[in-house]
Amino acid sequence: MPVRPRSLLVLVIPFVISPTFSPAQTPFDPDSLFFLALRLQRTGETAAATQAFRTILNSFPNYHDARIQYGKLFAWDSQYQQAIIQYDSVLSADPGNVEARFGKAQTLEWWGRYRQAADILLALLQEQPDSPRLLFGLGRVYAAGGVPRRALEFYERAYFRAPADPDIMRGLARTHRSLGNRKLALHWYRRLLSSVPGDPEARSGIHRLTYMETHEIQVSALYDSFTGKSIPDHNVLQAEYYLTLNEDWKPFVHLARIEKFSRRDLRVGAGAYATPGRSWGVFIQALVSPDARIAPDFDATLELNGSLVKGIECAVGYRYLRFDTLHVNIAVPGLVVYFSDDAWLGIRGYFGFIPSAPTSTSGTMTLWIRTDQATTLRIGGFKGNEIVAATTYAEISSLKSSGGYAGLKTRISPHLAADIFYTYTARSLLSDSHAISLIMSFLF
């Protein structure tokens, strides 16, 4: 009679957690424990999986499949020498074992020993010349080892045999980008985005290759006109300079003049966009207002964003503002859902914590639609306190509003991009208003 999965778990777990197990005292089925260990490994329970594989190998040292997986867990934990010992143990008994040879090559790659890894993979390729896994592995090794043209050769061969594999598309995009082949890099990032909607690296790569060069100067103007004639119009003039130092680091400087409620302030500061990981990014900014009259004396923002699962990205942000002796802390969680590479929906919440005052809250929802490779539309709405892009204490603490907005961003020429944005705001205390902003980006 077959054993039910719940019963199997009861039978095998004691051997995973008990260091005093002896096969002479308590016989067990190594295959059942092996498959349990694989499930633990796949679900990220690496400590339990390691113990399970160790239990098998203590009693069945020639169980090669278990030893290979045991070596893989060492490699994941950056214990490369221990991993190599496990693979060599298998290869001493079975020199032709493909999985042990591939695992050893992968470990050597992670260890930075690219030449040795390539030698093993090339020998395997002689035996399996059409293997996409081996071709992709060689592309990755040569790319990491600083030989991009050789990497490109193997990535292209791998793609010919596995055209739906997103990792191969990613490798092709990265390699063309490193070689300066802008159009081909864009082509492969777009193919990747079609295969994996919302992929952060593909989106970032397309954006940078389409809109950004080494130097970018953004000049923007915002004009906010109130329907009530007793309230003077608001306006903001702003300039920013961005320098793309490398693929993962883009600092900028900021200068703005704000005029609201008949008072004027100057704001200066700096910040940076960074992508320290392939699937997540960081934004940081700090601004000061010398002799502040209405803007905060100090305004700092930190935001982290990254991919949760395929097609979903999350963001966690924090903003701190100081108005003389008043301190405001704003938490900004967010979520982006990608319907395809040409349409996605963003939702954000804003929670402002002010001493001796109720919590200020606001929410936004924005739909982005890409009409072509150079043009993106966005429409959305908001409701709550005006803390989304607040620059005054009143907007954060007391003004409540709701409204909608629409915008368009497009690349006009290789060195010029434009972003126009309209917002209608209905307020509970002040007059309603219509705002329009224009951002011109000069790229060179």
Summary of the structure (lengths in Angstrom):
residues: 444
radius of gyration: 28.3
end to end distance: 72.7
largest distance: 92.5
contacts: 1416
relative contact order: 0.06
helix: 37%
strand: 38%
